[in-house]
């Protein structure tokens, strides 16, 4: 029997690829197109929820197959809200890529960085298509890893943005992201002291929190604004959700 060579890719290996927003958005767009065309297989997430340290903790198994892209694999990813207190990343896991002809694993890779890119790309595509024409203000709550990637992709996909407002319960995270964003965003970067200052009246509202607190209220929304929340829980109050005119989802059967 022939030996099987499996490529092992660390986070550093993936970061070194220096994938651009254009490259990631292109790949994610193709995957979304396959989803719309039905040329995919993706079961609902299954997982476990070790909630001893936080009610939002989870580890999910996420298999998927894309026929036209000839791609098949499995992501085993966890998010633990208090890992930052331990000096550890909140999101961690591995991703396996299989050969579609033989089923043999071709690569095993760190998945947290890829998850950040993929999630930000989906959010940016949705915001780009749903934001009001000429959207110029983005309010971003949560300046951790996901917030960092979302700001990069949102400003890339919505070039009309001229102002971004940043808020996080950690002022140092806001300062770090503001400094980083200045390298690729030419508009105004506002470091906000509270949620209302960040979100009120923004054209695009983006939350990248742990979802354990419902902090987004209906009075923050102006007519025509679009809001995207990626947390495992929900950062929007029931009143904010009830005030929405439309919800955009990727799979109506699972809602």
C-alpha positions as CSV (number, residue, x, y, z in Angstrom):
1,X,0.0,0.0,0.0
2,X,1.4,3.4,-1.0
3,X,2.2,5.8,1.9
4,X,-0.1,8.8,2.2
5,X,1.5,12.2,2.4
6,X,-0.6,14.8,4.2
7,X,0.4,18.5,4.1
8,X,0.4,20.1,7.5
9,X,-0.1,23.9,7.4
10,X,0.3,26.0,10.5
11,X,-1.2,29.4,11.1
12,X,2.1,31.0,10.1
13,X,2.1,29.0,6.8
14,X,-1.4,30.3,6.0
15,X,-0.7,33.9,7.0
16,X,2.5,33.8,4.8
17,X,0.2,33.2,1.8
18,X,-0.8,36.9,2.2
19,X,-4.2,36.3,0.7
20,X,-5.8,39.5,-0.5
21,X,-9.5,40.5,0.0
22,X,-10.0,40.1,-3.8
23,X,-8.8,36.5,-3.7
24,X,-10.8,35.6,-0.6
25,X,-14.0,37.3,-1.8
26,X,-13.7,35.6,-5.2
27,X,-13.4,32.2,-3.6
28,X,-16.3,32.8,-1.2
29,X,-18.5,34.2,-4.0
30,X,-18.0,31.0,-6.0
31,X,-19.0,29.0,-2.9
32,X,-22.1,31.1,-2.4
33,X,-23.0,30.7,-6.1
34,X,-22.8,26.9,-5.7
35,X,-25.0,27.2,-2.6
36,X,-27.6,29.1,-4.7
37,X,-27.3,26.6,-7.5
38,X,-27.6,23.6,-5.2
39,X,-24.3,22.0,-6.3
40,X,-23.2,21.6,-2.7
41,X,-23.7,19.4,0.3
42,X,-23.5,20.9,3.8
43,X,-25.2,19.5,6.8
44,X,-26.4,21.7,9.7
45,X,-23.7,22.2,12.3
46,X,-23.3,19.7,15.0
47,X,-21.3,20.4,18.1
48,X,-20.7,20.4,21.8
49,X,-20.9,23.2,24.3
50,X,-18.4,23.1,27.2
51,X,-20.0,26.0,29.1
52,X,-18.1,25.7,32.4
53,X,-16.3,29.0,31.8
54,X,-18.8,30.9,29.6
55,X,-22.3,30.2,28.2
56,X,-21.3,31.0,24.6
57,X,-18.5,28.4,24.4
58,X,-18.8,25.9,21.5
59,X,-16.9,23.5,19.3
60,X,-18.6,22.7,16.0
61,X,-18.1,20.1,13.3
62,X,-18.7,21.6,9.8
63,X,-18.4,19.3,6.8
64,X,-18.9,20.6,3.3
65,X,-18.7,19.6,-0.4
66,X,-18.6,21.9,-3.4
67,X,-19.1,20.0,-6.7
68,X,-18.0,22.6,-9.2
69,X,-15.1,23.8,-7.1
70,X,-14.1,20.1,-6.6
71,X,-13.6,20.8,-2.9
72,X,-14.4,18.7,0.1
73,X,-13.5,19.0,3.8
74,X,-14.3,19.3,7.4
75,X,-13.7,22.1,9.9
76,X,-13.6,21.4,13.6
77,X,-13.6,24.8,15.2
78,X,-14.2,26.1,18.7
79,X,-14.9,29.5,20.2
80,X,-14.2,30.1,23.9
81,X,-15.1,33.6,25.1
82,X,-12.7,33.9,28.0
83,X,-9.6,32.6,26.3
84,X,-8.2,36.1,26.0
85,X,-7.9,36.1,29.8
86,X,-5.5,33.1,29.4
87,X,-3.5,34.7,26.6
88,X,-5.1,32.3,24.1
89,X,-7.1,33.0,20.9
90,X,-10.9,32.9,21.3
91,X,-11.2,30.8,18.1
92,X,-9.1,27.7,17.4
93,X,-9.4,24.5,15.5
94,X,-8.3,22.5,12.5
95,X,-9.5,22.1,8.9
96,X,-9.1,18.9,6.8
97,X,-9.1,19.1,3.0
98,X,-9.9,15.8,1.2
99,X,-9.4,14.6,-2.3
100,X,-12.8,14.3,-3.8
101,X,-11.9,11.3,-6.0
102,X,-10.4,9.1,-3.2
103,X,-11.4,10.7,0.0
104,X,-7.8,10.7,1.2
105,X,-6.9,13.7,3.4
106,X,-4.6,16.0,1.4
107,X,-4.0,18.7,4.0
108,X,-4.6,19.4,7.7
109,X,-4.4,23.1,8.5
110,X,-5.0,25.6,11.3
111,X,-8.5,27.0,10.7
112,X,-8.9,30.1,12.9
113,X,-7.2,32.5,10.5
114,X,-9.1,31.0,7.5
115,X,-12.3,31.3,9.5
116,X,-11.6,35.0,10.0
117,X,-11.1,35.6,6.3
118,X,-14.1,33.6,5.2
119,X,-16.4,35.1,7.8
120,X,-15.3,38.7,6.9
121,X,-15.7,38.0,3.2
122,X,-19.3,36.8,3.6
123,X,-20.2,39.8,5.8
124,X,-18.6,42.2,3.3
125,X,-20.5,40.6,0.4
126,X,-23.8,40.9,2.2
127,X,-23.1,44.5,3.4
128,X,-22.0,45.5,-0.1
129,X,-25.2,44.2,-1.7
130,X,-27.6,45.5,1.0
131,X,-26.0,48.8,2.1
132,X,-27.7,52.0,1.0
133,X,-26.2,53.6,-2.2
134,X,-23.3,55.8,-1.3
135,X,-23.0,54.4,2.2
136,X,-20.3,56.4,4.0
137,X,-20.3,55.5,7.7
138,X,-19.5,52.2,9.2
139,X,-20.0,51.5,12.9
140,X,-17.9,48.4,14.1
141,X,-18.4,47.0,17.6
142,X,-15.7,44.5,18.6
143,X,-12.1,45.1,17.6
144,X,-10.6,41.7,18.1
145,X,-9.4,39.3,15.4
146,X,-12.8,39.1,13.7
147,X,-13.3,42.8,13.9
148,X,-9.9,43.4,12.4
149,X,-10.6,41.2,9.4
150,X,-14.1,42.6,9.0
151,X,-12.9,46.2,8.9
152,X,-10.4,45.3,6.2
153,X,-12.9,43.5,4.0
154,X,-15.8,46.0,4.5
155,X,-13.7,49.0,3.6
156,X,-12.5,47.1,0.5
157,X,-15.9,46.0,-0.7
158,X,-17.7,49.3,0.1
159,X,-15.4,51.9,-1.4
160,X,-17.9,54.7,-0.7
161,X,-17.1,54.5,3.0
162,X,-15.5,57.7,4.3
163,X,-15.8,57.2,8.1
164,X,-15.4,54.2,10.3
165,X,-16.3,54.3,14.0
166,X,-14.7,51.7,16.3
167,X,-15.8,50.5,19.8
168,X,-14.6,47.7,22.1
169,X,-14.8,47.2,25.8
170,X,-11.0,47.2,25.6
171,X,-9.7,50.6,24.6
172,X,-6.3,49.1,23.7
173,X,-8.0,47.0,21.0
174,X,-9.6,50.1,19.5
175,X,-6.3,51.9,19.5
176,X,-4.5,48.9,17.9
177,X,-7.1,48.5,15.1
178,X,-7.3,52.3,14.4
179,X,-3.5,52.4,13.9
180,X,-3.6,49.3,11.7
181,X,-6.5,50.6,9.6
182,X,-4.7,53.8,8.9
183,X,-2.4,51.8,6.6
184,X,-5.2,50.9,4.2
185,X,-8.1,53.2,4.8
186,X,-7.8,56.9,3.8
187,X,-11.0,58.1,5.5
188,X,-11.7,59.2,9.1
189,X,-11.3,56.7,11.9
190,X,-13.2,57.6,15.0
191,X,-12.3,55.9,18.3
192,X,-15.6,55.8,20.2
193,X,-16.2,55.8,24.0
194,X,-19.6,53.9,23.9
195,X,-21.9,51.9,21.7
196,X,-24.3,54.7,20.9
197,X,-21.5,56.9,19.6
198,X,-20.3,54.0,17.4
199,X,-23.6,52.8,15.9
200,X,-26.1,55.6,16.1
201,X,-27.0,56.7,12.5
202,X,-24.4,54.6,10.8
203,X,-25.1,53.3,7.3
204,X,-23.5,49.9,8.1
205,X,-23.6,48.5,11.6
206,X,-21.3,45.6,12.3
207,X,-21.0,43.6,15.5
208,X,-18.1,41.2,16.2
209,X,-18.7,40.4,19.9
210,X,-19.1,37.2,21.8
211,X,-22.9,37.6,21.7
212,X,-23.4,37.2,25.4
213,X,-24.9,40.7,25.8
214,X,-27.7,42.2,23.7
215,X,-26.4,45.7,23.3
216,X,-27.8,46.9,19.9
217,X,-31.0,48.9,20.3
218,X,-33.5,50.0,17.6
219,X,-32.9,53.7,18.1
220,X,-29.4,53.2,16.6
221,X,-30.8,52.4,13.2
222,X,-31.6,55.0,10.6
223,X,-33.8,54.3,7.6
224,X,-32.0,52.2,5.0
225,X,-29.2,51.1,7.3
226,X,-27.9,47.5,7.1
227,X,-26.7,45.6,10.1
228,X,-24.6,42.4,10.2
229,X,-23.9,40.4,13.4
230,X,-21.5,37.4,13.4
231,X,-21.5,36.4,17.0
232,X,-22.5,32.9,18.1
233,X,-25.2,34.5,20.2
234,X,-26.9,37.7,19.3
235,X,-25.9,41.3,20.1
236,X,-29.2,42.7,19.0
237,X,-32.1,43.2,21.4
238,X,-35.5,41.7,20.6
239,X,-36.8,45.2,20.0
240,X,-34.0,45.8,17.5
241,X,-34.8,42.6,15.6
242,X,-38.5,43.4,15.6
243,X,-37.8,46.8,14.1
244,X,-36.0,45.4,11.0
245,X,-37.8,45.6,7.7
246,X,-36.0,42.6,6.2
247,X,-33.8,39.7,7.2
248,X,-31.2,38.3,4.8
249,X,-30.2,34.7,5.3
250,X,-28.2,32.1,3.4
251,X,-30.5,29.2,3.9
252,X,-34.2,29.7,4.4
253,X,-34.7,26.0,5.3
254,X,-32.5,26.3,8.4
255,X,-34.0,29.5,9.7
